[in-house]
Amino acid sequence: MPFTLCYTLVLLGTGLYARLADPGTVHDLLAASSTDVSHLSQRPLLSLLVSALWAVGGITSPYLVLFPLVLGALERRVGGARTAGVFLLGHVLATLLTELPVALSVAVGHLPDSSLRRLDYGVSYGLVACAAALAGLLSPRWRWALLGGTVVALVAGGLVDFDPLTQWGHTLALLIGVVCWPYVRRNAGGCPRRQGGDGAGRRFAHSERPSGNTRGPSVH
């Protein structure tokens, strides 16, 4: 699982840096990594990339436990490239679909200009999308258990640190992962790690089968 392993090591590295480095420097780096409207309008690709290099909460983040479990399980079934594709789709689309309404609201005067520079970073959108995509590869019982557990975790996180944009982003990421079900099911049978020959692959592929932006900081 090279993709999951390498990405997890990156998150561990940035988490350690966030814990050990000067807090002011860390804040400046997170601000520079933000996918707020201001940064997206100036350097969209770079902002979307670097915002996904941090886990909310740093080295103690629960995402550092969930990330390798969820992405590792998905990568074993569909491969690293397809897992990365699902992650990026969730991360990018959920970010854009939450930030573009902010830009429109500021343009028409419903939100202040300061909303264009809200701190927004993290891996939770991509993680939620991968969790939902993984659910599509499980049996019905485990599928709904995983989806239900993901929803409960997101609701609990929202109660602790509520940000409506984050909640919308997580909901969108979950739906994006569900939309990916046909894609991951179609490609699960071709995963080189599959065991049991073509018959097992067909049974596996056709069987029904995995938190946040804040406002100052606004993270996901």
N, C-alpha and C positions, 0 to 999 in steps of 0.2 A: 504494500500500500504506500508507494513512494509519495504520491501527492499529499495524502493525509499526514504522513510522517513529517515531510518537509514543511508543510504549512503549520503544523502544530509546533515545530521547533521555532519557527519565526514568531509565532504568538508567544511562546515561552520567553524568547529573547526580548521582545518589546515589553512584555510584562515585567521582566526583571529590570529592564531599563527604567520603566515607569516607577518601580519601587525604589530603586537605588539612586537615580539621578536627581538633580536639583528640581524641586517642584515647579519652579517658574519656567525652567527649560522644558520640562515635560508638558506643562500647559501650553506653551508656545508651539510645541511640536503637534500636539493634539489639535490646536486651533488651525495650524497649517494643513492638517490632514482632514479637516472637516469637509463633508459634502454638503455644505450649506449653499444657498442660491448664489451667493457672491462668488465662491470658488468654482462652482459648477459652470457659471457663465464665463469664467476666465480660463480655466484649465480643467475641463470636465473629465478627461480620461485619467489624468494624474490624480485628481481628487478622488475619483472612484477607486483607483488602485490603492493609494496609500491609506485611505480610510479603513480598508479591510486588513490592515497590518496590525491592528490593535484589538485586544479583547477588553471589554468593559470590566473594570475592577482589577486589571493588571494580573499579577501572578496568582492572586487569590480568586480570580474569576471562576465561577462555575462553568463558564463557556470552555475553559481549558480542559475540563473533564468531559463535557458533552461533545465537544468538537471532534476529538479523535474517535469516540464511540460511534457517533452518527455518520460522519463522513467515511470512517474506516469501513463500517458495515456496507454503506452504499458503494464504495469503491471496490470492495470484494465482489460485488455482483455485477457492476456495469463498467468497471475500469476507471482509471484516474482521469482520463480526458473528459469522459461524460460526467463524472462527479464534479469536476471543475466547471463544466458547462452549466450544470444545474445550480451550483453555488453562485456563479457569476450572474446567471439570469435572475435569481432571487435577489442578490445584493444590488444589482444595477437597476432592475425594474422597480423594486420596492422603494429604493431611494428616490428615483426620478418621479415616481407617482405620488410621493409624499412632498417632495420639495417644489415641484412645478405648481401645485395649488398655492403654496406659500408665495411664490413669485407673483402669481395672478392676484392674490389677495392684497399684496403690498401695492401692486400697480393700480388697483381700483380704490385703495385707501382703507381697506378693511383691517389691515395689519400695519404696524409701524415699520419703518425702514430697518430697525434693529433686527427684525425677523429674518432679514436676508443674510445675517451673519451668526445664526444660531449654531452652536457646537454640535456636530453630527458625525459620529464615526462608530466603527465596530463591525463585528462579523455576524450579528444575530440574524439579520435578514437572510443571508446566505445559508446559515445554519438551519433556520426554520424551514426554508425551501427544501433543503436536503432531507430534513426529517420527514416532511410531508411526502417527498418523492420516494423515500425508503418505505414508507407505509404502503405505497402502491405495489410493493413487491412481496408483501407479507400475506399470510392467510387472513380471512375476514376478521377473526377474533383478534389477532395481534395488530392488524391494521387499525381497527377502531380504538384499540387500547393505546396505541402509539399516538394517533391523532388526538384522542381525548387527553392523554397525558401532556401533550404539547400545548394544547389549549389551556389546560389548568395551570401549567407553569407560566404561560404568558399572562394570564389573568392575575395570578399571584404576583408576578413581577410588576404588573401595572398598578396593583394596590400599594406596593411598597414605594414605587417611584413613578407616579402617573405622568405620562406625556401623551396627549391625544395623537400626535403625529407618529410617535413610536408605535402606539397600539394599532393605528391604521397600517403602518408599515409591516408589522408582524402579521396582521390579518392578510394583507396582500401577498406577503411572502409565502404564507401557508397555502393560499389559493394557487400561487404560481407553482408550488411543488406538486399540488394535486393535478394541475394541468399537464405536468411532466409525466404523469403515469404511463400514457401510451408510449412515450419515448423510452423510459427506463425499462418497461416491460419488453418492448421490442428488442432492446439491446442486451437484456440480462442473459439471454441464451447464448450470446456470443462472447461472454466474458471468459477470458482464459483461465480464471481461477475456478470456474464451475467444474464440479466433479460428477461422475455418473453417466457420462456419454450424452448422446443426443436425446435419448429418451428422458433422462433426468432434466436436461436443459429445457425440453418442451414443458414438462410438468412444472418446473420452476418458473419459466417465463410466463406461463398462462395462469399460475396461481394468483390469487388476489392478495396483494400485499397491502422520524423523525424525518433575550432576551434581553441593553436597549437604548434607543435615543433618549436623552434627557434634555431638559431645557436649562443649560448652564450648570454643568455640561449636558448637552443633549447627545446621548450615545446609544448605539444599538449593537 
